[in-house]
Amino acid sequence: MSLVNVRNCIRFYQTAEELNASTLMNYCAEIIASHWLPGKLNELDHNGDLALDLALSRRLESIATTLVNHKADVDMVDKNGWSLLHKGIQRGSTGQNSLPWPLSFVTISSIVSFQGDLFAATFLIKNGALVNAATLGAQETPLHLVASYNSKKHSAAVMSEMAQLTEALLQAGANPNMQDSKGR
């Protein structure tokens, strides 16, 4: 455990979770809580990333839950007005997903699900993210982004995930009549 520090604790946490090494997982969780939570929970790191977005993009549900329970803002926006929900939906369609760790830390499930981020979007919706939030400029809502996926560019599995996500957005109160800046 002497090798674990603030910079690598999420990687060690993920590995500990996969190996069911509860002592290491708890130790890493304490480091995460003491580093990210006091006053820094909703701040960008040196790479411009939020702790919650990092946890979600790596499918670290227990860390994401801990962050939300300690008041991480599920509706944080970047300088372009993109919320975490927008980013989660868009991750798959723009090829923004990249392997989150060195290959030794990549799991089969993280390789298989690199098209679309149903996990992150669903987590955010369940935790009260604003489903009608619009981006700056283009005024695109999460439903606009989901609708931008199409079967000519995306697999049947991705399209199935987008259908599930559309249903979750509508059930959470997304307005299907909102228009973007182009009137769509």
URCOR-V796528 format. One record per backbone hydrogen bond with DSSP energy under -0.5 kcal/mol. NH is the residue of the N-H (numbers start at 1). CO is the residue of the C=O. If there is no record, write none. Layout:
nh=NH co=CO
nh=NH co=CO
//
This chain:
nh=4 co=1
nh=8 co=5
nh=9 co=5
nh=12 co=8
nh=13 co=9
nh=14 co=10
nh=15 co=11
nh=16 co=12
nh=17 co=13
nh=18 co=14
nh=19 co=15
nh=20 co=16
nh=20 co=17
nh=21 co=16
nh=22 co=20
nh=25 co=21
nh=26 co=22
nh=27 co=23
nh=28 co=24
nh=29 co=25
nh=30 co=26
nh=31 co=27
nh=32 co=28
nh=33 co=29
nh=34 co=30
nh=35 co=31
nh=36 co=32
nh=37 co=32
nh=37 co=33
nh=38 co=33
nh=39 co=37
nh=40 co=36
nh=41 co=37
nh=43 co=40
nh=45 co=49
nh=48 co=45
nh=54 co=50
nh=55 co=51
nh=56 co=52
nh=57 co=53
nh=58 co=54
nh=59 co=56
nh=60 co=55
nh=61 co=59
nh=64 co=60
nh=65 co=61
nh=66 co=62
nh=67 co=63
nh=68 co=64
nh=69 co=65
nh=70 co=66
nh=71 co=68
nh=72 co=67
nh=74 co=72
nh=76 co=73
nh=78 co=82
nh=81 co=78
nh=83 co=81
nh=84 co=76
nh=87 co=83
nh=88 co=84
nh=89 co=85
nh=90 co=86
nh=91 co=87
nh=92 co=89
nh=93 co=90
nh=94 co=90
nh=96 co=91
nh=97 co=91
nh=105 co=102
nh=106 co=103
nh=111 co=107
nh=112 co=108
nh=113 co=109
nh=114 co=111
nh=116 co=114
nh=117 co=88
nh=121 co=117
nh=122 co=118
nh=123 co=119
nh=124 co=120
nh=125 co=121
nh=126 co=122
nh=127 co=123
nh=128 co=125
nh=129 co=124
nh=131 co=129
nh=133 co=130
nh=135 co=140
nh=136 co=80
nh=138 co=136
nh=139 co=135
nh=145 co=141
nh=146 co=142
nh=147 co=143
nh=148 co=144
nh=148 co=145
nh=149 co=146
nh=153 co=150
nh=154 co=150
nh=159 co=155
nh=160 co=156
nh=161 co=157
nh=162 co=158
nh=163 co=159
nh=164 co=160
nh=165 co=161
nh=166 co=162
nh=167 co=163
nh=168 co=164
nh=169 co=165
nh=170 co=166
nh=171 co=167
nh=172 co=168
nh=173 co=170
nh=174 co=169
nh=176 co=174
nh=178 co=175
nh=181 co=138
nh=183 co=180
//
